[in-house]
Amino acid sequence: MMRNALSLVIGLVFGLGLCASQMTQPSKVQGFLDLGGAWDPSLAFVMVGAIGVGLVGFGLAKRRGRTLLGEACALPPLGGVDARLLVGAAIFGVGWGLSGVCPGPAIVNLASFNPHAVVFFVAMLVGMIAEYVIMRVLLQRSGVVEEA
Amino acid sequence: MQIDWTHFTPWSGLAGGALIGLAASAFVLLLGKIAGVSGVLSGLLPPRRNDAGWRLAFLIGLFAALPIAGFLGASAAPQYLETDGLLALAGLLVGFGSRLGSGCTSGHGVCGLSRLSLRSLVATSLFMLTGFAVVFVRRHVAV
């Protein structure tokens, strides 16, 4: 219960950051991606602000090894670069460029009850489910069982 | 390249970014998890036992942000200028690609880079590159 309450408040702060920086505005994001036209560098400043604070937080977390609540951290391995990462990131970037929307703003913007925001969100869910199904089938065929 | 000075918002960008960094830091320090939105969401598709609560709570927090930001005067309603067909295609690609690549702008771009992860640096560089390319082609090459 405590964890869920914390998670909710943190999600809210995260979303307020997206709103305050206008990263919820698709045209603002596309303005950053438009290097060939009138370029709006704001998104780079959002990244600098977020990573500047994040370096401190993740640095502290790494040194502690455990959460402030005393549980073990369950972070994904820093691991190497593989084809899955490269193909996934490239595909993600195409969708991001086409729309100016990434998953955080896609959820935040649902609260505007804008029908276009709903279209994007539902399509994103379908894409996520499709990846899960396709990768399961491929991995089963190749004899590798995916870890749950 | 020319700078779009009329839309450039360095200060609110830095401040909003700092809030995002604060949230990501609090998430790893308190819950020991990565605040990557695609990862949090895709972990519910399908949901797993004893793993859904914190994910749902985080997403509800995100959902509540827009009305609260609006109340604080810190946000305008989002405007989607692309057609629904294009948004549906883009949404599919964003959902599929972020899950295949194990992260999006928040998971790789913010959390991963803050962890100094090589994987995330490669992923972030790559999705920015394809994002730049798509916008360039649509706005400056395509008819």
Interface residues (C-beta under 8 A of the other chain):
Chain A: R3 N4 A5 L6 S7 L8 V9 I10 G11 L12 V13 F14 G15 L16 G17 L18 C19 A20 S21 Q22 M23 T24 Q25 P26 S27 K28 Q30 G31 L33 D34 L35 G36 G37 A38 W39 D40 P41 S42 L43 A44 F45 V46 M47 V48 G49 A50 I51 G52 V53 G54 L55 V56 G57 F58 L60 A61 K62 R64 R66 T67 L68 L69 E71 A72 C73 A74 L75 P76 L78 G79 G80 V81 R84 L85 L86 V87 G88 A89 A90 I91 F92 G93 V94 G95 W96 G97 L98 S99 G100 V101 C102 P103 G104 P105 A106 I107 V108 N109 L110 A111 S112 N114 P115 H116 A117 V119 F120 F121 V122 A123 M124 L125 V126 G127 M128 I129 A130 E131 Y132 M135 A148
Chain B: M1 Q2 I3 D4 H7 F8 T9 P10 S12 G13 L14 A15 G16 G17 A18 L19 I20 G21 L22 A23 A24 S25 A26 F27 V28 L29 L30 L31 G32 K33 I34 A35 V37 S38 L41 S42 L45 P46 R48 G53 W54 R55 L56 A57 F58 L59 I60 G61 L62 F63 A64 A65 L66 P67 I68 A69 L72 A74 S75 A76 A77 P78 Q79 Y80 L81 E82 D84 L86 L87 A88 L89 A90 G91 L92 L93 V94 G95 F96 G97 S98 R99 L100 G101 S102 C104 T105 S106 H108 G109 V110 C111 L113 S114 R115 S117 L118 R119 V122 A123 T124 L126 F127 M128 L129 T130 G131 F132 A133 V134 V135 F136 R138 R139 H140
